[in-house]
Amino acid sequence: MKIPQTTDKLRNVRSDIRGPIYEEALRLEAAGEKVLKLNTGNPGSFGFTMPESVKRALTEGMDRAVPYCDLKGMPAARAAITAYHRSKGLSAFDENDVFLGNGVSEIVQMVTTSFLNAGDEILLPEPGYSLWDNCTYIAGAKPVFYRCDEANGWNPDVADLRGKITDKTRAILLINPNNPTGAVYDLSVLKEIVEIAREKELAIFSDEIYDRLCMDGVVTTSVASLCPDLLTVTFNGLSKSHVLCGFRCGWAVVNGPAVMKKALEEGLTKLAAMRLCANALTQLVIPAAMEDTGFTKAMLVPGGRLYDQREAVCDVLAGIPGVSFVKNRAAFYLFPRIDKEMYHITDDNRFALDLLHAKKLLVIPGSGFGWHGNDHLRLVMLPEKEILRKAMLDLGDFLADYKQR
């Protein structure tokens, strides 16, 4: 008998957030070392707790989650989601165009499986979140990466995006607010991208899961609100805004003319039926969570954890020679640049491993998010501010005599 091999569909699939550097951190922990993990955006691991409104909704309604529910999602959950996205300006959809999933991750795979054929291309941001290129590969399609411009606040480089379009391109993905940079895209840039999609007859996918985590008075624009004439899919969920990562609660809203939505929604319905339903317990809390805006906003102002933790990180990093950054306007990520000439860095994975071994500090190099300059890393700013302050001082101490050879 031949030895079974991994399917070719997974040849290019990778996740550096939980990849070899993370595995090395686990090995160090098993050996008794204490490692500060700044690799993944998982608030519940750093003392954040769920809102009381969510806890009440869960405990009071759990009996309603015993049977399978509607394959698209519970009606009350879809109604709350519909109301939220209408408040963001979406108009060409109703509750029947909302699909619940076990996290945005599942919904992304369902959408790419339903939409992309072998050989199709989709434009993805660089840097960006690897879930999207992984799902594209599994669908048999090709991810094509357009650059985001650090000098322009990490906004998409519209000229580069336009230049990557071919006759095989089917869709443009936006991650706004962005992971890993924490950028919020300018309205003028979104409008330019909409015009390109309109001209080239492309769909737009928009991952907006951090849209409720904006700081400094910044407000995001949901791109689907700008183009009701186009097919758009907006992805969102509760993992980040209500610190419910383990609940796996995400959704997609399909917006646009009915004739354009029909084929995609037929595919999504087939996949949703195969799955039977998304986790019903987590769907119970969606109406309560969407009403509880105060819980999220309290974290984002001076005195709130996310705001103060960002300030602590930025204050220290600003004083480290050879380190520069664009201050994030949303989420809890920073994507600082390390001067690779100053520190002779030719391999950002090696840099991250060296930092892990020297300071027991786990970060993910920029290449884990598709950035190939060997000069960036992503920091997750979720520990308490004093822990983060010490971690950044440790990074500065590490760099003081670091040279990669």
Protein Blocks (a to p, Z undefined) as FASTA:
>chain_A
ZZddddfklmmgccfklmmklmmmmmmmmnopacddfkbccfklnopacdfklmmmmmmm
mmmmmpccdfkbpfklmmmmmmmmmmnopabbcfklpccdehjklmmmmmmmmmpcghia
cdddddddfklmmmmmmnopacddddddfknoopacfklmmmmpcfkbfbdcddddddfk
lpacdfklmmmmmmmmmmnopacdddfklmmmcghhiacddfklmmmmbccdddddjklm
nopmknopaddddeddfklmmmmmmmmmmmmmmnopacfklmmmmmmmmmmmmlmmmmmg
ghiaklmmmmmmmmmmmmpghiacdddfehjbdcddddfklnopabfklmmmmmmmmnop
acddfklnopanlpaccdddfbcfklmmmmmmmmmmmmmmgccZZ
